[in-house]
């Protein structure tokens, strides 16, 4: 089972793939999302997003919002750079 992760900035869709899990910097602390996650919406603070899949990838993001559900995660952020 997998999640569909989309990371969107005002300029582009930076990431749009299926993943096994994601960890993100929530305003109240880091949180993780795996398949079958309860629906939620939260704010994001600047920090590191870690994507788990065939390979582990990291992105540095600016402030924004996250929406998660059982089969998808969307991160709407001001900035996003891989690394």
URNOR-V168335 format. One record per helix or strand. SS is the DSSP state (H for helix, E for strand). FROM is the first residue (numbers start at 1). LEN is the number of residues. Records with the same first field share a line. If there is no record, write none. Layout:
SS = FROM-LEN ; FROM-LEN
This chain:
E = 3-6 ; 13-7 ; 21-6 ; 29-6 ; 40-5 ; 47-6 ; 57-5 ; 64-5 ; 72-6 ; 80-3
